[in-house]
Amino acid sequence: MEHIETILLGIAGPVILGVFGFLWRVNSKLAAHERELAAHKDRIKANSQQLQKHFEKAFTIRKTIE
């Protein structure tokens, strides 16, 4: 019985480290995806604002022509 406990304790350490390593990796990937998503949102917002400026300029030009 004591031999089995020694084996289980020997296995428990690497298993716990493996679980923490796995969770750390998942957390890192989630953080990277969140940063990418935020960057995409910022680009979409900037492009939307730029498009709005172009539309306003186009309508202003149209009004001055008429």
PDB file as gemmi writes it, atoms N, CA and C in Angstrom:
CRYST1    1.000    1.000    1.000  90.00  90.00  90.00 P 1                      
ATOM      1  N   MET A   1       0.825  -1.189   0.000  1.00  0.00           N  
ATOM      2  CA  MET A   1       0.000   0.000   0.000  1.00  0.00           C  
ATOM      3  C   MET A   1       0.871   1.255   0.000  1.00  0.00           C  
ATOM      4  N   GLU A   2       1.939   1.208   0.757  1.00  0.00           N  
ATOM      5  CA  GLU A   2       2.831   2.352   0.830  1.00  0.00           C  
ATOM      6  C   GLU A   2       3.514   2.598  -0.516  1.00  0.00           C  
ATOM      7  N   HIS A   3       3.787   1.534  -1.238  1.00  0.00           N  
ATOM      8  CA  HIS A   3       4.425   1.638  -2.549  1.00  0.00           C  
ATOM      9  C   HIS A   3       3.485   2.356  -3.539  1.00  0.00           C  
ATOM     10  N   ILE A   4       2.206   2.061  -3.481  1.00  0.00           N  
ATOM     11  CA  ILE A   4       1.213   2.692  -4.364  1.00  0.00           C  
ATOM     12  C   ILE A   4       1.094   4.185  -4.045  1.00  0.00           C  
ATOM     13  N   GLU A   5       1.102   4.522  -2.756  1.00  0.00           N  
ATOM     14  CA  GLU A   5       1.036   5.929  -2.366  1.00  0.00           C  
ATOM     15  C   GLU A   5       2.247   6.688  -2.890  1.00  0.00           C  
ATOM     16  N   THR A   6       3.410   6.097  -2.828  1.00  0.00           N  
ATOM     17  CA  THR A   6       4.635   6.737  -3.332  1.00  0.00           C  
ATOM     18  C   THR A   6       4.517   6.979  -4.832  1.00  0.00           C  
ATOM     19  N   ILE A   7       3.998   6.002  -5.550  1.00  0.00           N  
ATOM     20  CA  ILE A   7       3.822   6.146  -7.004  1.00  0.00           C  
ATOM     21  C   ILE A   7       2.814   7.246  -7.308  1.00  0.00           C  
ATOM     22  N   LEU A   8       1.686   7.253  -6.585  1.00  0.00           N  
ATOM     23  CA  LEU A   8       0.668   8.274  -6.819  1.00  0.00           C  
ATOM     24  C   LEU A   8       1.196   9.674  -6.506  1.00  0.00           C  
ATOM     25  N   LEU A   9       1.952   9.825  -5.432  1.00  0.00           N  
ATOM     26  CA  LEU A   9       2.527  11.125  -5.096  1.00  0.00           C  
ATOM     27  C   LEU A   9       3.556  11.544  -6.139  1.00  0.00           C  
ATOM     28  N   GLY A  10       4.280  10.589  -6.684  1.00  0.00           N  
ATOM     29  CA  GLY A  10       5.250  10.884  -7.739  1.00  0.00           C  
ATOM     30  C   GLY A  10       4.571  11.336  -9.024  1.00  0.00           C  
ATOM     31  N   ILE A  11       3.394  10.821  -9.289  1.00  0.00           N  
ATOM     32  CA  ILE A  11       2.648  11.178 -10.496  1.00  0.00           C  
ATOM     33  C   ILE A  11       1.888  12.493 -10.283  1.00  0.00           C  
ATOM     34  N   ALA A  12       1.460  12.772  -9.056  1.00  0.00           N  
ATOM     35  CA  ALA A  12       0.624  13.947  -8.771  1.00  0.00           C  
ATOM     36  C   ALA A  12       1.341  15.258  -9.117  1.00  0.00           C  
ATOM     37  N   GLY A  13       2.619  15.353  -8.809  1.00  0.00           N  
ATOM     38  CA  GLY A  13       3.364  16.595  -9.067  1.00  0.00           C  
ATOM     39  C   GLY A  13       3.358  16.975 -10.547  1.00  0.00           C  
ATOM     40  N   PRO A  14       3.805  16.084 -11.425  1.00  0.00           N  
ATOM     41  CA  PRO A  14       3.792  16.415 -12.854  1.00  0.00           C  
ATOM     42  C   PRO A  14       2.377  16.660 -13.402  1.00  0.00           C  
ATOM     43  N   VAL A  15       1.397  15.949 -12.880  1.00  0.00           N  
ATOM     44  CA  VAL A  15       0.021  16.158 -13.350  1.00  0.00           C  
ATOM     45  C   VAL A  15      -0.439  17.570 -12.990  1.00  0.00           C  
ATOM     46  N   ILE A  16      -0.168  17.990 -11.769  1.00  0.00           N  
ATOM     47  CA  ILE A  16      -0.564  19.332 -11.337  1.00  0.00           C  
ATOM     48  C   ILE A  16       0.166  20.385 -12.173  1.00  0.00           C  
ATOM     49  N   LEU A  17       1.462  20.186 -12.399  1.00  0.00           N  
ATOM     50  CA  LEU A  17       2.209  21.123 -13.238  1.00  0.00           C  
ATOM     51  C   LEU A  17       1.660  21.141 -14.666  1.00  0.00           C  
ATOM     52  N   GLY A  18       1.293  19.977 -15.161  1.00  0.00           N  
ATOM     53  CA  GLY A  18       0.717  19.901 -16.505  1.00  0.00           C  
ATOM     54  C   GLY A  18      -0.597  20.651 -16.606  1.00  0.00           C  
ATOM     55  N   VAL A  19      -1.431  20.522 -15.593  1.00  0.00           N  
ATOM     56  CA  VAL A  19      -2.717  21.227 -15.592  1.00  0.00           C  
ATOM     57  C   VAL A  19      -2.482  22.735 -15.553  1.00  0.00           C  
ATOM     58  N   PHE A  20      -1.573  23.189 -14.677  1.00  0.00           N  
ATOM     59  CA  PHE A  20      -1.272  24.623 -14.617  1.00  0.00           C  
ATOM     60  C   PHE A  20      -0.676  25.121 -15.931  1.00  0.00           C  
ATOM     61  N   GLY A  21       0.199  24.318 -16.531  1.00  0.00           N  
ATOM     62  CA  GLY A  21       0.774  24.694 -17.822  1.00  0.00           C  
ATOM     63  C   GLY A  21      -0.288  24.814 -18.899  1.00  0.00           C  
ATOM     64  N   PHE A  22      -1.206  23.864 -18.917  1.00  0.00           N  
ATOM     65  CA  PHE A  22      -2.299  23.889 -19.891  1.00  0.00           C  
ATOM     66  C   PHE A  22      -3.172  25.122 -19.696  1.00  0.00           C  
ATOM     67  N   LEU A  23      -3.541  25.411 -18.446  1.00  0.00           N  
ATOM     68  CA  LEU A  23      -4.373  26.578 -18.162  1.00  0.00           C  
ATOM     69  C   LEU A  23      -3.652  27.880 -18.520  1.00  0.00           C  
ATOM     70  N   TRP A  24      -2.357  27.933 -18.279  1.00  0.00           N  
ATOM     71  CA  TRP A  24      -1.578  29.122 -18.616  1.00  0.00           C  
ATOM     72  C   TRP A  24      -1.571  29.332 -20.129  1.00  0.00           C  
ATOM     73  N   ARG A  25      -1.391  28.236 -20.871  1.00  0.00           N  
ATOM     74  CA  ARG A  25      -1.383  28.328 -22.334  1.00  0.00           C  
ATOM     75  C   ARG A  25      -2.747  28.774 -22.861  1.00  0.00           C  
ATOM     76  N   VAL A  26      -3.809  28.204 -22.334  1.00  0.00           N  
ATOM     77  CA  VAL A  26      -5.159  28.606 -22.761  1.00  0.00           C  
ATOM     78  C   VAL A  26      -5.387  30.080 -22.443  1.00  0.00           C  
ATOM     79  N   ASN A  27      -4.980  30.514 -21.254  1.00  0.00           N  
ATOM     80  CA  ASN A  27      -5.125  31.912 -20.870  1.00  0.00           C  
ATOM     81  C   ASN A  27      -4.335  32.829 -21.805  1.00  0.00           C  
ATOM     82  N   SER A  28      -3.134  32.430 -22.180  1.00  0.00           N  
ATOM     83  CA  SER A  28      -2.312  33.224 -23.093  1.00  0.00           C  
ATOM     84  C   SER A  28      -2.986  33.362 -24.447  1.00  0.00           C  
ATOM     85  N   LYS A  29      -3.524  32.254 -24.943  1.00  0.00           N  
ATOM     86  CA  LYS A  29      -4.188  32.302 -26.251  1.00  0.00           C  
ATOM     87  C   LYS A  29      -5.444  33.160 -26.191  1.00  0.00           C  
ATOM     88  N   LEU A  30      -6.198  33.050 -25.114  1.00  0.00           N  
ATOM     89  CA  LEU A  30      -7.391  33.889 -24.969  1.00  0.00           C  
ATOM     90  C   LEU A  30      -7.017  35.367 -24.927  1.00  0.00           C  
ATOM     91  N   ALA A  31      -5.972  35.690 -24.207  1.00  0.00           N  
ATOM     92  CA  ALA A  31      -5.527  37.085 -24.128  1.00  0.00           C  
ATOM     93  C   ALA A  31      -5.095  37.584 -25.504  1.00  0.00           C  
ATOM     94  N   ALA A  32      -4.395  36.747 -26.264  1.00  0.00           N  
ATOM     95  CA  ALA A  32      -3.971  37.146 -27.610  1.00  0.00           C  
ATOM     96  C   ALA A  32      -5.178  37.373 -28.510  1.00  0.00           C  
ATOM     97  N   HIS A  33      -6.170  36.495 -28.415  1.00  0.00           N  
ATOM     98  CA  HIS A  33      -7.384  36.657 -29.223  1.00  0.00           C  
ATOM     99  C   HIS A  33      -8.155  37.913 -28.817  1.00  0.00           C  
ATOM    100  N   GLU A  34      -8.174  38.211 -27.528  1.00  0.00           N  
ATOM    101  CA  GLU A  34      -8.847  39.427 -27.068  1.00  0.00           C  
ATOM    102  C   GLU A  34      -8.142  40.671 -27.601  1.00  0.00           C  
ATOM    103  N   ARG A  35      -6.799  40.649 -27.619  1.00  0.00           N  
ATOM    104  CA  ARG A  35      -6.057  41.787 -28.176  1.00  0.00           C  
ATOM    105  C   ARG A  35      -6.338  41.929 -29.673  1.00  0.00           C  
ATOM    106  N   GLU A  36      -6.365  40.813 -30.394  1.00  0.00           N  
ATOM    107  CA  GLU A  36      -6.682  40.846 -31.829  1.00  0.00           C  
ATOM    108  C   GLU A  36      -8.076  41.403 -32.058  1.00  0.00           C  
ATOM    109  N   LEU A  37      -9.028  40.952 -31.264  1.00  0.00           N  
ATOM    110  CA  LEU A  37     -10.405  41.414 -31.403  1.00  0.00           C  
ATOM    111  C   LEU A  37     -10.503  42.918 -31.145  1.00  0.00           C  
ATOM    112  N   ALA A  38      -9.815  43.395 -30.127  1.00  0.00           N  
ATOM    113  CA  ALA A  38      -9.821  44.827 -29.830  1.00  0.00           C  
ATOM    114  C   ALA A  38      -9.203  45.616 -30.982  1.00  0.00           C  
ATOM    115  N   ALA A  39      -8.121  45.089 -31.563  1.00  0.00           N  
ATOM    116  CA  ALA A  39      -7.482  45.766 -32.698  1.00  0.00           C  
ATOM    117  C   ALA A  39      -8.425  45.800 -33.898  1.00  0.00           C  
ATOM    118  N   HIS A  40      -9.134  44.699 -34.147  1.00  0.00           N  
ATOM    119  CA  HIS A  40     -10.102  44.667 -35.249  1.00  0.00           C  
ATOM    120  C   HIS A  40     -11.217  45.688 -35.012  1.00  0.00           C  
ATOM    121  N   LYS A  41     -11.707  45.750 -33.794  1.00  0.00           N  
ATOM    122  CA  LYS A  41     -12.764  46.720 -33.478  1.00  0.00           C  
ATOM    123  C   LYS A  41     -12.279  48.146 -33.707  1.00  0.00           C  
ATOM    124  N   ASP A  42     -11.038  48.425 -33.297  1.00  0.00           N  
ATOM    125  CA  ASP A  42     -10.485  49.767 -33.502  1.00  0.00           C  
ATOM    126  C   ASP A  42     -10.358  50.090 -34.984  1.00  0.00           C  
ATOM    127  N   ARG A  43      -9.896  49.108 -35.780  1.00  0.00           N  
ATOM    128  CA  ARG A  43      -9.772  49.333 -37.225  1.00  0.00           C  
ATOM    129  C   ARG A  43     -11.131  49.547 -37.866  1.00  0.00           C  
ATOM    130  N   ILE A  44     -12.115  48.758 -37.457  1.00  0.00           N  
ATOM    131  CA  ILE A  44     -13.469  48.912 -38.008  1.00  0.00           C  
ATOM    132  C   ILE A  44     -14.016  50.292 -37.662  1.00  0.00           C  
ATOM    133  N   LYS A  45     -13.808  50.725 -36.421  1.00  0.00           N  
ATOM    134  CA  LYS A  45     -14.290  52.037 -35.995  1.00  0.00           C  
ATOM    135  C   LYS A  45     -13.614  53.146 -36.800  1.00  0.00           C  
ATOM    136  N   ALA A  46     -12.299  53.044 -36.978  1.00  0.00           N  
ATOM    137  CA  ALA A  46     -11.566  54.066 -37.741  1.00  0.00           C  
ATOM    138  C   ALA A  46     -12.024  54.076 -39.196  1.00  0.00           C  
ATOM    139  N   ASN A  47     -12.203  52.900 -39.787  1.00  0.00           N  
ATOM    140  CA  ASN A  47     -12.662  52.835 -41.175  1.00  0.00           C  
ATOM    141  C   ASN A  47     -14.077  53.380 -41.318  1.00  0.00           C  
ATOM    142  N   SER A  48     -14.919  53.107 -40.345  1.00  0.00           N  
ATOM    143  CA  SER A  48     -16.283  53.619 -40.369  1.00  0.00           C  
ATOM    144  C   SER A  48     -16.291  55.139 -40.291  1.00  0.00           C  
ATOM    145  N   GLN A  49     -15.462  55.691 -39.428  1.00  0.00           N  
ATOM    146  CA  GLN A  49     -15.366  57.151 -39.311  1.00  0.00           C  
ATOM    147  C   GLN A  49     -14.834  57.764 -40.599  1.00  0.00           C  
ATOM    148  N   GLN A  50     -13.837  57.116 -41.195  1.00  0.00           N  
ATOM    149  CA  GLN A  50     -13.277  57.617 -42.446  1.00  0.00           C  
ATOM    150  C   GLN A  50     -14.325  57.572 -43.559  1.00  0.00           C  
ATOM    151  N   LEU A  51     -15.083  56.488 -43.611  1.00  0.00           N  
ATOM    152  CA  LEU A  51     -16.139  56.363 -44.619  1.00  0.00           C  
ATOM    153  C   LEU A  51     -17.196  57.445 -44.415  1.00  0.00           C  
ATOM    154  N   GLN A  52     -17.546  57.723 -43.161  1.00  0.00           N  
ATOM    155  CA  GLN A  52     -18.523  58.775 -42.869  1.00  0.00           C  
ATOM    156  C   GLN A  52     -18.003  60.131 -43.351  1.00  0.00           C  
ATOM    157  N   LYS A  53     -16.720  60.387 -43.152  1.00  0.00           N  
ATOM    158  CA  LYS A  53     -16.137  61.644 -43.620  1.00  0.00           C  
ATOM    159  C   LYS A  53     -16.221  61.740 -45.143  1.00  0.00           C  
ATOM    160  N   HIS A  54     -15.957  60.632 -45.830  1.00  0.00           N  
ATOM    161  CA  HIS A  54     -16.043  60.625 -47.293  1.00  0.00           C  
ATOM    162  C   HIS A  54     -17.471  60.893 -47.755  1.00  0.00           C  
ATOM    163  N   PHE A  55     -18.438  60.276 -47.087  1.00  0.00           N  
ATOM    164  CA  PHE A  55     -19.843  60.511 -47.440  1.00  0.00           C  
ATOM    165  C   PHE A  55     -20.220  61.978 -47.218  1.00  0.00           C  
ATOM    166  N   GLU A  56     -19.806  62.535 -46.082  1.00  0.00           N  
ATOM    167  CA  GLU A  56     -20.106  63.942 -45.802  1.00  0.00           C  
ATOM    168  C   GLU A  56     -19.475  64.845 -46.850  1.00  0.00           C  
ATOM    169  N   LYS A  57     -18.248  64.555 -47.235  1.00  0.00           N  
ATOM    170  CA  LYS A  57     -17.564  65.348 -48.253  1.00  0.00           C  
ATOM    171  C   LYS A  57     -18.278  65.224 -49.597  1.00  0.00           C  
ATOM    172  N   ALA A  58     -18.703  63.992 -49.947  1.00  0.00           N  
ATOM    173  CA  ALA A  58     -19.398  63.777 -51.213  1.00  0.00           C  
ATOM    174  C   ALA A  58     -20.727  64.530 -51.231  1.00  0.00           C  
ATOM    175  N   PHE A  59     -21.464  64.522 -50.152  1.00  0.00           N  
ATOM    176  CA  PHE A  59     -22.740  65.237 -50.105  1.00  0.00           C  
ATOM    177  C   PHE A  59     -22.516  66.749 -50.126  1.00  0.00           C  
ATOM    178  N   THR A  60     -21.450  67.211 -49.490  1.00  0.00           N  
ATOM    179  CA  THR A  60     -21.131  68.641 -49.509  1.00  0.00           C  
ATOM    180  C   THR A  60     -20.797  69.085 -50.931  1.00  0.00           C  
ATOM    181  N   ILE A  61     -20.004  68.296 -51.630  1.00  0.00           N  
ATOM    182  CA  ILE A  61     -19.658  68.601 -53.018  1.00  0.00           C  
ATOM    183  C   ILE A  61     -20.908  68.610 -53.871  1.00  0.00           C  
ATOM    184  N   ARG A  62     -21.790  67.658 -53.680  1.00  0.00           N  
ATOM    185  CA  ARG A  62     -23.032  67.573 -54.460  1.00  0.00           C  
ATOM    186  C   ARG A  62     -23.904  68.798 -54.219  1.00  0.00           C  
ATOM    187  N   LYS A  63     -23.982  69.251 -52.961  1.00  0.00           N  
ATOM    188  CA  LYS A  63     -24.800  70.408 -52.619  1.00  0.00           C  
ATOM    189  C   LYS A  63     -24.246  71.676 -53.280  1.00  0.00           C  
ATOM    190  N   THR A  64     -22.921  71.805 -53.318  1.00  0.00           N  
ATOM    191  CA  THR A  64     -22.326  73.001 -53.904  1.00  0.00           C  
ATOM    192  C   THR A  64     -22.466  73.011 -55.412  1.00  0.00           C  
ATOM    193  N   ILE A  65     -22.550  71.843 -56.040  1.00  0.00           N  
ATOM    194  CA  ILE A  65     -22.708  71.765 -57.502  1.00  0.00           C  
ATOM    195  C   ILE A  65     -24.120  72.178 -57.901  1.00  0.00           C  
ATOM    196  N   GLU A  66     -25.097  71.795 -57.130  1.00  0.00           N  
ATOM    197  CA  GLU A  66     -26.502  72.076 -57.471  1.00  0.00           C  
ATOM    198  C   GLU A  66     -26.831  73.484 -57.324  1.00  0.00           C  
TER     199      GLU A  66                                                      
END                                                                             
